[in-house]
Amino acid sequence: MKITAWKGFAASIPGFGHIRMDIPCQDASLTIISERPALIVCDGRGSAMHSHFGSQAAVKMFRTQIAIL
């Protein structure tokens, strides 16, 4: 049986408008390489002042749920 080595990379990068207006990146992402590989991507709500906190919290909760499965 051949075992494949998986690697993962996730990056949430602010767009030009965010940089120009000094707004944090409102998206969050994560890759999980384990028994249950996953890619989690959460898009923040651009019009909400603290949406970056919500997208980061959502990524953490999905990660927790995947670990529980």
Long-range contacts (C-beta under 8 A, 24 or more apart in sequence): 6-33, 6-37, 7-33, 8-32, 8-33, 8-37, 8-39, 10-39, 10-40, 10-41, 24-52, 25-52, 26-51, 26-52, 26-55, 27-52, 27-55, 28-52, 28-55, 28-56, 28-58, 28-59, 29-59, 30-59, 30-62, 30-63, 32-63, 32-66, 36-66, 36-69, 38-62, 38-66, 40-66
